[in-house]
Amino acid sequence: MSVGSVFNRLWARFTYDRSIGFGLEYIGLTTLRFPRAVALAVLALSILCLTQMPRLAVDGDLMRIYAHSGHHYDAYEHLSETFGTFENDIYVLVSSPRLTEPETLERVRELAFDLELNDYAVGSMSPFTLRKPDGFGNSVPAVPEGMDDFAEVAQALSDLQQNDPMMRNLITPDLTGMVLIMFPNQAMTKGDGTRDMIAKVRETIAFYADDNISIELTGPPIWTSEMLVAAVNDQIKFTGWGFALGALIALLALRSLPAALLVTATPFLAVMWSMGIIILCFGSFSFLTIIVTTLVLVISFAESMFFVFNWLAYWRDGMEPNKAVDATVKLVGPAAALTMLTTFVSFASLALTPGQGVREFAIAGAIGTFLLFVCLMTFLPLMLKAAIRLGFKPPARSSLVLTAPLPLAWFIASRFGRPLAIAAIVVTLLLLIPYGLIQPRFSFEDMLAKQSNALTTAEQIDEGVGGVAPLYIRVPLSGTDPNVDDADFATIQRVHAILESHIGENKVISAANLSNYTETGFSREEVFDSVGPFLRKRFITEDGSQALVTGFMPTIIDSDTLKQLVVDVTAEMQAAGIVGAEIGGLRILTTFATDQIVSGLQLDLTLSVLVNLALIGFAFQSFRVALASAIPNLFPVLGTEAWLYFTGQGLQLTTVIALTIAFGIAVDDTVHFLSHYLHARREEKMDHMTAIKHTLERIGGAIVATTIILCAGMIIVVFSDLPQVALFGMLFVATLGFAVIGDLFILPALLVAGGRFFQPLGRIRVHTANHAPTPDDPADAGGAALP
């Protein structure tokens, strides 16, 4: 055999002599041929995944989402390594109407010292831990000890609040509140350490809280702890309600409890496989990857419903039930493989955007998508054949609710196909305008749990003192004096003044705050020594080469306002001749990195759409099929983005992810529709119009049922305690709702209007369903091509 002949055969095998599923349906054919071996493989994988369940955990580290996302994350990481930062600190707001009473003040002092002695603390900052030089080479407490008179305490606190730059950020102007800051040991707060630390702190403050003293906690560790609790509760709620609703809808659709259980078994196993493999790969779930299990659940329900619908249809048509399983594997298998690939591409495209969190989500989603297809092609056929052996009987026809829209869909398509097709094309093209204009939007409070007590406490601190949202400026110094020479001190003062002019008086701390002591005769060395080595590091590095200026912004600040603040401060520093200064912090990172990630995800969405349409065209070997699938699937995504644009919500992190994944899933019904249509034309020898009507009648109910299952499973997500996750669910459901309109009304109208344009059937030559070779026929095991 010549080389050219071999090449031609390989090329034909790659292009024409294959199924639309690129041969992946052979997983199902292998199940039919070797059921016992496949059953053992399914059991082995299930046991492996089950052994991972004790390790099930959700990582509450918010930085995992932004890790390795680019310049802003690198700057934040460098800042943290150099100075520490206040990002992981716990803020304790102590309020009392009698704070100026000596007994109350001393009790709060004891609380401050207890916090500093906490096992998880490496230091603290409060009005009681701050010290000032005494003029004799020593230091004394900034809040004098031993005061026994109300007026004396009030005078001392008022003097400190008004005249000491550090105290202004820790004592409220009305002298009814103080802020105590605990600096956690970073090594001890890894893993479950943060949860244990918060529990320990709450145990400490509970001893001091009474009718006179109110104590509240806030700060990033508290926020992420609340987010973690919400995420875990969401997962339990989503999984439980998802299974319950899916099973209920399957029961109502099929009107048979055993049939509903058959539909439900596959999603259960697919979720277990996905959870086990994700834990095996990543060690734990993150705030993003935890959504994957819900997606796997609803997609598995949809594909399982499609499979069972087709099986029952063949059985009711008179085919022997076991042969009906075989025929369903051969008909649904290639289409299910192609739908798996389109969803796989949608997940995989997200990995092109930098950021550990997004990449883990992309990989986890791709893994879950492949596993649910394998489960569909192995476990479900085995279950159906086992059910037949146990005496399962086919239920009556499906619920009329599922088929009610079908006569209307056919009437509109057959009578008004051309005007509807033209309208759909024009509207879709117009929707490209807001798609190109929409911009990223970030809201930090949308990342936090709803009704967050920590957020309320943070807002109370914002109103009274510095705030809990630090902005940092790393200032390179020209000298190498650990105590800062005059020129470098002047530079710090200039940066301090520039930042203070933008975020407010007394909202900035730096080495410049210590000038009131140096102006009264103390040296900078004495002042630095008096504050202690830990706080000193928050102002300047040990070698004197870098200084840190910290501004405390309001916790709730508009992202556009924050971005403009960074631009203005940077411009003023450059105008002042300060070169190399770098602005950073958690809020800076989340705002700018989210914009960068969202812009990348928008490009990923565009790429996913183009690749999936090209994949469909190549799978069917027909650009006409790709064009037919474009409008009904672009319309839902573009329509949802247009709604976001005109309501001013913009694109957020979970927004683009939801649209990308929803598009990949919405394509599934289109692929099944086109697969059945071409099967009716090619192998059942129907004419164009008859094939469209037959396809609507054959799988229209399955499309309605799967969409109801998908929407019902994801509608639970709308009730998440995390606004970003709730938005994900809302957009996902909205997009799928539009998609079912596209598949039942727009796609048939396009096919009808296309007429002769869709007459060519493509060049795929492998048969499916009952026309395909059976696994018992060795001569045709590979799937013979048509002559």
ZAGU-301834 format. One line per 3 residues: for each residue x, y, z of C-alpha. Coordinates in steps of 0.05 Angstrom, whole numbers, plus 5000, padded with zeros to 4 digits. Layout:
residues N
X/Y/Z ~ ...
end
This chain:
residues 787
5000/5000/5000 ~ 5028/5067/4980 ~ 5042/5124/5028
4992/5167/4991 ~ 4938/5115/4999 ~ 4951/5110/5074
4950/5185/5081 ~ 4884/5190/5042 ~ 4852/5137/5086
4876/5172/5149 ~ 4851/5239/5123 ~ 4784/5209/5105
4780/5177/5174 ~ 4794/5245/5206 ~ 4745/5284/5163
4689/5241/5134 ~ 4692/5169/5156 ~ 4673/5184/5228
4615/5205/5271 ~ 4598/5276/5292 ~ 4626/5256/5360
4696/5242/5332 ~ 4691/5170/5354 ~ 4683/5186/5428
4618/5147/5428 ~ 4661/5084/5425 ~ 4664/5090/5501
4590/5072/5499 ~ 4600/5019/5446 ~ 4653/4988/5490
4603/4986/5547 ~ 4555/4948/5502 ~ 4609/4899/5480
4644/4888/5548 ~ 4592/4905/5602 ~ 4627/4867/5658
4695/4898/5646 ~ 4665/4968/5642 ~ 4624/4955/5705
4688/4938/5742 ~ 4722/5001/5716 ~ 4662/5043/5738
4666/5010/5807 ~ 4741/5023/5813 ~ 4734/5097/5794
4676/5104/5843 ~ 4716/5074/5900 ~ 4776/5119/5884
4731/5181/5886 ~ 4696/5158/5948 ~ 4763/5152/5985
4774/5227/5971 ~ 4710/5249/6005 ~ 4741/5254/6075
4788/5307/6047 ~ 4730/5349/6023 ~ 4743/5422/6042
4734/5492/6015 ~ 4795/5537/6017 ~ 4775/5606/6043
4837/5641/6016 ~ 4812/5698/5972 ~ 4882/5706/5943
4875/5639/5909 ~ 4829/5671/5859 ~ 4879/5726/5841
4945/5688/5849 ~ 4991/5696/5789 ~ 4942/5742/5753
4994/5793/5732 ~ 5029/5857/5753 ~ 4981/5878/5808
4985/5811/5843 ~ 5061/5811/5838 ~ 5063/5881/5868
5017/5860/5924 ~ 5058/5799/5940 ~ 5123/5839/5940
5091/5891/5986 ~ 5068/5837/6034 ~ 5137/5805/6036
5171/5871/6049 ~ 5126/5905/6101 ~ 5074/5856/6123
5009/5896/6112 ~ 4944/5905/6147 ~ 4907/5859/6099
4903/5799/6145 ~ 4893/5838/6210 ~ 4832/5832/6255
4800/5897/6273 ~ 4763/5899/6340 ~ 4714/5956/6349
4701/5969/6422 ~ 4642/6016/6437 ~ 4617/6042/6503
4578/6104/6523 ~ 4621/6105/6586 ~ 4689/6095/6554
4718/6155/6591 ~ 4702/6123/6659 ~ 4768/6097/6690
4739/6027/6703 ~ 4714/6019/6631 ~ 4780/6045/6602
4821/5996/6644 ~ 4776/5938/6624 ~ 4787/5956/6550
4862/5961/6565 ~ 4861/5890/6593 ~ 4825/5867/6529
4879/5899/6486 ~ 4934/5863/6524 ~ 4896/5796/6521
4891/5803/6446 ~ 4966/5816/6441 ~ 4978/5752/6482
4933/5711/6437 ~ 4968/5648/6412 ~ 4955/5669/6340
4980/5741/6348 ~ 5049/5766/6331 ~ 5032/5836/6354
4977/5887/6360 ~ 4964/5961/6354 ~ 4917/6000/6399
4916/6064/6441 ~ 4945/6021/6497 ~ 5002/5988/6459
5027/6052/6428 ~ 5083/6086/6466 ~ 5118/6153/6463
5188/6174/6485 ~ 5194/6204/6555 ~ 5257/6246/6542
5302/6202/6584 ~ 5316/6149/6532 ~ 5256/6107/6551
5182/6105/6530 ~ 5117/6110/6567 ~ 5046/6088/6547
5011/6136/6501 ~ 4948/6127/6544 ~ 4971/6142/6615
4960/6088/6667 ~ 4930/6098/6736 ~ 4879/6151/6718
4822/6151/6769 ~ 4779/6210/6749 ~ 4728/6215/6694
4749/6285/6673 ~ 4823/6264/6672 ~ 4808/6205/6626
4765/6247/6581 ~ 4818/6301/6576 ~ 4873/6251/6562
4834/6214/6507 ~ 4810/6279/6476 ~ 4881/6307/6475
4908/6243/6442 ~ 4852/6240/6391 ~ 4861/6312/6370
4936/6319/6373 ~ 4968/6251/6363 ~ 4968/6230/6289
4967/6156/6306 ~ 4911/6161/6356 ~ 4865/6196/6307
4858/6130/6271 ~ 4843/6090/6334 ~ 4797/6134/6377
4730/6160/6353 ~ 4720/6236/6358 ~ 4662/6229/6407
4705/6185/6453 ~ 4655/6128/6453 ~ 4695/6079/6412
4765/6050/6401 ~ 4796/6006/6348 ~ 4843/5950/6370
4882/5916/6314 ~ 4910/5845/6322 ~ 4966/5823/6274
4959/5748/6261 ~ 5015/5698/6254 ~ 5012/5682/6180
5043/5613/6188 ~ 4990/5593/6239 ~ 4931/5618/6199
4941/5572/6139 ~ 4889/5519/6125 ~ 4840/5515/6183
4883/5563/6224 ~ 4841/5624/6207 ~ 4778/5591/6231
4812/5569/6296 ~ 4842/5639/6305 ~ 4775/5673/6298
4744/5625/6347 ~ 4800/5640/6397 ~ 4790/5715/6388
4715/5709/6398 ~ 4727/5670/6461 ~ 4772/5726/6487
4724/5783/6471 ~ 4664/5745/6499 ~ 4695/5752/6569
4696/5828/6563 ~ 4630/5842/6527 ~ 4573/5863/6573
4517/5914/6577 ~ 4568/5970/6581 ~ 4618/5947/6528
4599/5925/6458 ~ 4653/5889/6417 ~ 4650/5873/6343
4701/5840/6296 ~ 4717/5858/6224 ~ 4774/5855/6174
4793/5809/6116 ~ 4799/5745/6158 ~ 4728/5756/6183
4702/5773/6113 ~ 4733/5711/6082 ~ 4708/5668/6141
4637/5692/6127 ~ 4647/5679/6053 ~ 4672/5609/6068
4612/5592/6112 ~ 4565/5619/6059 ~ 4601/5579/6004
4597/5514/6043 ~ 4524/5526/6061 ~ 4510/5542/5988
4542/5478/5964 ~ 4500/5436/6012 ~ 4437/5474/5993
4452/5472/5918 ~ 4468/5397/5916 ~ 4409/5376/5959
4357/5420/5924 ~ 4388/5405/5856 ~ 4379/5331/5864
4310/5339/5893 ~ 4285/5385/5838 ~ 4318/5345/5783
4287/5281/5808 ~ 4219/5315/5816 ~ 4220/5344/5746
4242/5277/5717 ~ 4184/5244/5755 ~ 4133/5295/5728
4162/5291/5658 ~ 4166/5215/5653 ~ 4108/5199/5699
4146/5140/5728 ~ 4184/5135/5794 ~ 4232/5081/5769
4246/5122/5706 ~ 4260/5184/5748 ~ 4308/5144/5791
4344/5120/5728 ~ 4352/5192/5706 ~ 4376/5213/5775
4428/5158/5786 ~ 4476/5184/5732 ~ 4481/5256/5759
4493/5228/5829 ~ 4552/5186/5805 ~ 4578/5242/5759
4579/5291/5817 ~ 4616/5242/5862 ~ 4668/5228/5807
4678/5302/5795 ~ 4685/5319/5869 ~ 4735/5263/5880
4779/5279/5820 ~ 4778/5355/5835 ~ 4800/5341/5907
4853/5294/5881 ~ 4879/5347/5833 ~ 4874/5411/5876
4869/5386/5947 ~ 4807/5429/5961 ~ 4753/5470/5929
4758/5546/5921 ~ 4703/5598/5919 ~ 4699/5587/5843
4711/5512/5835 ~ 4655/5497/5884 ~ 4606/5520/5830
4630/5464/5784 ~ 4594/5409/5822 ~ 4527/5445/5813
4542/5453/5738 ~ 4560/5379/5732 ~ 4496/5361/5769
4449/5400/5723 ~ 4486/5381/5658 ~ 4485/5308/5678
4411/5312/5691 ~ 4399/5343/5623 ~ 4441/5292/5585
4412/5234/5624 ~ 4342/5259/5608 ~ 4359/5262/5534
4385/5191/5536 ~ 4325/5162/5573 ~ 4276/5201/5528
4307/5170/5465 ~ 4310/5101/5496 ~ 4236/5103/5515
4218/5130/5446 ~ 4252/5071/5411 ~ 4219/5023/5459
4150/5052/5447 ~ 4163/5048/5372 ~ 4167/4973/5380
4241/4960/5387 ~ 4264/4907/5436 ~ 4285/4945/5500
4357/4920/5501 ~ 4365/4937/5427 ~ 4334/5005/5444
4391/5017/5493 ~ 4441/4999/5438 ~ 4407/5044/5387
4405/5102/5437 ~ 4480/5095/5452 ~ 4494/5098/5377
4447/5157/5363 ~ 4455/5199/5426 ~ 4528/5180/5438
4558/5220/5380 ~ 4514/5281/5395 ~ 4530/5275/5470
4604/5271/5453 ~ 4599/5335/5411 ~ 4560/5371/5465
4613/5349/5515 ~ 4666/5378/5470 ~ 4631/5445/5463
4622/5451/5538 ~ 4694/5427/5547 ~ 4718/5482/5500
4678/5534/5538 ~ 4711/5514/5604 ~ 4780/5505/5573
4778/5574/5540 ~ 4775/5606/5609 ~ 4845/5578/5625
4874/5628/5575 ~ 4862/5684/5625 ~ 4916/5693/5679
4895/5678/5751 ~ 4900/5614/5791 ~ 4827/5616/5811
4801/5622/5740 ~ 4849/5569/5715 ~ 4829/5520/5769
4756/5533/5753 ~ 4771/5520/5679 ~ 4808/5456/5692
4757/5431/5743 ~ 4700/5446/5695 ~ 4735/5410/5638
4748/5350/5682 ~ 4676/5349/5706 ~ 4649/5355/5635
4690/5296/5610 ~ 4673/5253/5671 ~ 4598/5265/5664
4603/5242/5590 ~ 4640/5180/5611 ~ 4588/5167/5664
4532/5176/5613 ~ 4565/5127/5564 ~ 4583/5074/5615
4540/5075/5678 ~ 4473/5095/5647 ~ 4471/5039/5594
4489/4989/5647 ~ 4434/5016/5692 ~ 4382/5013/5637
4399/4941/5620 ~ 4398/4922/5693 ~ 4329/4955/5700
4303/4915/5641 ~ 4326/4850/5674 ~ 4291/4871/5738
4226/4879/5700 ~ 4223/4954/5687 ~ 4163/4973/5643
4161/5035/5599 ~ 4117/5090/5626 ~ 4061/5123/5587
4075/5180/5540 ~ 4112/5240/5569 ~ 4075/5296/5603
4035/5341/5557 ~ 4068/5401/5591 ~ 4133/5383/5555
4102/5376/5487 ~ 4052/5434/5492 ~ 4099/5485/5458
4115/5439/5399 ~ 4053/5448/5356 ~ 4061/5523/5363
4135/5519/5346 ~ 4120/5480/5283 ~ 4062/5526/5263
4106/5588/5269 ~ 4164/5556/5233 ~ 4122/5529/5176
4080/5591/5166 ~ 4127/5648/5187 ~ 4195/5616/5180
4225/5669/5134 ~ 4204/5733/5171 ~ 4222/5701/5239
4291/5680/5212 ~ 4305/5749/5184 ~ 4283/5783/5249
4327/5736/5290 ~ 4388/5751/5246 ~ 4376/5826/5249
4366/5827/5324 ~ 4428/5784/5336 ~ 4470/5831/5293
4444/5892/5331 ~ 4461/5858/5397 ~ 4534/5858/5376
4535/5933/5390 ~ 4527/5930/5467 ~ 4572/5868/5466
4628/5912/5439 ~ 4612/5971/5485 ~ 4603/5937/5553
4659/5949/5603 ~ 4684/5911/5665 ~ 4655/5931/5732
4679/5911/5801 ~ 4644/5918/5868 ~ 4682/5893/5929
4619/5888/5971 ~ 4589/5839/5920 ~ 4644/5790/5939
4624/5790/6012 ~ 4567/5751/6044 ~ 4499/5784/6046
4480/5816/6112 ~ 4553/5812/6134 ~ 4561/5834/6206
4635/5846/6193 ~ 4618/5893/6135 ~ 4571/5932/6180
4625/5937/6233 ~ 4675/5960/6180 ~ 4628/6015/6158
4621/6038/6231 ~ 4697/6043/6235 ~ 4698/6081/6169
4652/6134/6200 ~ 4692/6142/6263 ~ 4766/6130/6249
4814/6109/6194 ~ 4777/6053/6160 ~ 4789/5979/6146
4808/5983/6072 ~ 4882/6001/6069 ~ 4916/6031/6008
4992/6026/6009 ~ 5046/6066/5975 ~ 5115/6035/5974
5164/6093/5971 ~ 5237/6078/5950 ~ 5287/6119/5990
5354/6144/5966 ~ 5391/6137/6033 ~ 5408/6075/6074
5396/6104/6143 ~ 5351/6057/6184 ~ 5326/6119/6221
5314/6158/6156 ~ 5355/6219/6138 ~ 5325/6288/6128
5318/6283/6052 ~ 5282/6216/6055 ~ 5238/6239/6112
5218/6299/6069 ~ 5200/6250/6013 ~ 5156/6209/6060
5122/6273/6083 ~ 5107/6293/6011 ~ 5076/6226/5995
5037/6227/6060 ~ 5010/6296/6044 ~ 4991/6277/5973
4952/6215/5995 ~ 4919/6252/6053 ~ 4895/6306/6005
4856/6253/5968 ~ 4827/6207/6021 ~ 4818/6256/6079
4854/6286/6138 ~ 4878/6237/6191 ~ 4865/6178/6146
4939/6164/6131 ~ 4994/6135/6175 ~ 5069/6134/6160
5135/6155/6191 ~ 5111/6226/6178 ~ 5060/6217/6234
5117/6217/6283 ~ 5137/6289/6267 ~ 5099/6317/6326
5149/6281/6371 ~ 5210/6300/6331 ~ 5188/6372/6331
5188/6372/6407 ~ 5261/6352/6410 ~ 5262/6276/6404
5306/6244/6352 ~ 5276/6199/6299 ~ 5316/6141/6328
5283/6152/6396 ~ 5214/6155/6365 ~ 5225/6092/6323
5252/6054/6383 ~ 5192/6075/6425 ~ 5141/6044/6377
5176/5977/6378 ~ 5206/5934/6322 ~ 5140/5906/6297
5106/5972/6284 ~ 5171/6002/6260 ~ 5170/5951/6203
5103/5978/6183 ~ 5136/6045/6169 ~ 5205/6030/6142
5249/5971/6123 ~ 5307/5952/6168 ~ 5359/5977/6118
5323/6043/6108 ~ 5315/6033/6033 ~ 5239/6034/6030
5183/6067/6067 ~ 5109/6051/6072 ~ 5053/6102/6071
4985/6073/6089 ~ 4918/6106/6075 ~ 4853/6079/6103
4796/6085/6054 ~ 4722/6071/6065 ~ 4705/5997/6059
4652/6012/6007 ~ 4682/6052/5950 ~ 4663/6053/5877
4714/6018/5833 ~ 4716/6077/5784 ~ 4729/6124/5841
4785/6080/5867 ~ 4817/6075/5798 ~ 4814/6150/5789
4845/6159/5858 ~ 4904/6115/5838 ~ 4913/6153/5773
4911/6221/5808 ~ 4958/6202/5865 ~ 5008/6171/5817
5007/6233/5773 ~ 5018/6279/5833 ~ 5076/6238/5859
5109/6239/5791 ~ 5099/6314/5787 ~ 5133/6320/5855
5193/6283/5829 ~ 5180/6219/5868 ~ 5201/6163/5821
5189/6089/5831 ~ 5133/6094/5883 ~ 5083/6037/5877
5010/6036/5899 ~ 4982/5970/5923 ~ 4935/5934/5971
4879/5884/5970 ~ 4828/5934/5944 ~ 4877/5957/5890
4891/5885/5871 ~ 4818/5862/5869 ~ 4796/5923/5830
4850/5927/5777 ~ 4863/5851/5771 ~ 4788/5838/5765
4784/5887/5708 ~ 4843/5853/5674 ~ 4814/5783/5686
4744/5804/5662 ~ 4772/5834/5598 ~ 4810/5769/5586
4747/5728/5600 ~ 4708/5770/5550 ~ 4759/5752/5497
4754/5679/5521 ~ 4679/5682/5511 ~ 4689/5708/5440
4740/5654/5426 ~ 4695/5601/5456 ~ 4637/5621/5411
4680/5621/5348 ~ 4715/5555/5365 ~ 4650/5520/5383
4615/5542/5320 ~ 4675/5520/5279 ~ 4676/5454/5318
4602/5442/5301 ~ 4614/5457/5228 ~ 4674/5411/5225
4638/5356/5264 ~ 4580/5356/5215 ~ 4627/5372/5156
4579/5427/5137 ~ 4587/5503/5145 ~ 4512/5507/5133
4500/5470/5198 ~ 4548/5517/5234 ~ 4510/5577/5207
4444/5546/5229 ~ 4471/5537/5300 ~ 4500/5607/5305
4438/5650/5312 ~ 4398/5610/5363 ~ 4461/5606/5408
4489/5675/5399 ~ 4422/5708/5411 ~ 4416/5685/5485
4487/5706/5504 ~ 4485/5773/5467 ~ 4416/5787/5495
4439/5776/5566 ~ 4500/5820/5556 ~ 4456/5874/5526
4412/5872/5589 ~ 4475/5880/5632 ~ 4498/5938/5589
4432/5977/5589 ~ 4421/5966/5664 ~ 4491/5993/5678
4515/5930/5713 ~ 4574/5919/5667 ~ 4615/5855/5666
4637/5822/5730 ~ 4680/5762/5743 ~ 4624/5711/5750
4583/5746/5696 ~ 4630/5728/5639 ~ 4642/5658/5668
4567/5647/5671 ~ 4557/5670/5599 ~ 4615/5628/5573
4591/5564/5607 ~ 4518/5578/5591 ~ 4536/5585/5517
4573/5518/5519 ~ 4513/5485/5550 ~ 4461/5521/5507
4495/5492/5445 ~ 4479/5422/5471 ~ 4405/5424/5452
4422/5453/5384 ~ 4471/5396/5371 ~ 4419/5344/5391
4367/5378/5346 ~ 4413/5381/5286 ~ 4438/5310/5298
4367/5283/5298 ~ 4348/5325/5237 ~ 4407/5299/5196
4393/5228/5220 ~ 4321/5234/5196 ~ 4344/5261/5129
4403/5215/5116 ~ 4382/5149/5147 ~ 4307/5152/5152
4302/5184/5082 ~ 4254/5239/5101 ~ 4247/5303/5062
4270/5370/5090 ~ 4204/5394/5120 ~ 4184/5326/5146
4251/5318/5180 ~ 4244/5385/5216 ~ 4174/5367/5241
4196/5297/5260 ~ 4255/5324/5300 ~ 4211/5373/5337
4163/5318/5356 ~ 4218/5269/5372 ~ 4262/5310/5418
4224/5375/5430 ~ 4198/5348/5496 ~ 4268/5328/5516
4293/5398/5501 ~ 4238/5428/5544 ~ 4251/5378/5600
4326/5388/5600 ~ 4319/5463/5600 ~ 4271/5460/5658
4320/5415/5696 ~ 4379/5461/5680 ~ 4341/5524/5700
4310/5492/5762 ~ 4378/5465/5784 ~ 4411/5533/5775
4354/5576/5801 ~ 4375/5554/5870 ~ 4441/5589/5859
4403/5655/5855 ~ 4389/5649/5929 ~ 4463/5644/5947
4488/5687/6005 ~ 4545/5709/5960 ~ 4521/5763/5911
4571/5743/5858 ~ 4547/5671/5859 ~ 4475/5693/5859
4488/5736/5798 ~ 4521/5675/5764 ~ 4458/5634/5775
4411/5690/5751 ~ 4449/5701/5686 ~ 4458/5627/5674
4383/5615/5680 ~ 4366/5675/5637 ~ 4413/5653/5582
4386/5582/5581 ~ 4315/5609/5581 ~ 4330/5649/5518
4367/5588/5489 ~ 4305/5543/5492 ~ 4268/5596/5452
4324/5595/5402 ~ 4323/5519/5395 ~ 4247/5509/5392
4228/5570/5350 ~ 4287/5604/5317 ~ 4326/5542/5295
4266/5508/5261 ~ 4248/5575/5228 ~ 4320/5582/5202
4318/5511/5174 ~ 4251/5523/5141 ~ 4271/5590/5113
4337/5562/5088 ~ 4301/5512/5044 ~ 4348/5491/4990
4408/5521/5027 ~ 4403/5464/5078 ~ 4389/5410/5027
4463/5385/5026 ~ 4472/5338/5085 ~ 4547/5345/5096
4598/5292/5081 ~ 4598/5250/5145 ~ 4589/5178/5123
4582/5138/5188 ~ 4512/5113/5205 ~ 4480/5118/5274
4424/5087/5314 ~ 4393/5023/5290 ~ 4427/5032/5222
4496/5028/5255 ~ 4536/4964/5261 ~ 4520/4926/5325
4575/4910/5375 ~ 4559/4836/5364 ~ 4579/4840/5291
4655/4833/5287 ~ 4656/4851/5214 ~ 4626/4919/5227
4655/4935/5295 ~ 4691/4996/5270 ~ 4629/5028/5240
4625/5017/5165 ~ 4618/5078/5120 ~ 4565/5087/5069
4585/5070/4999
end
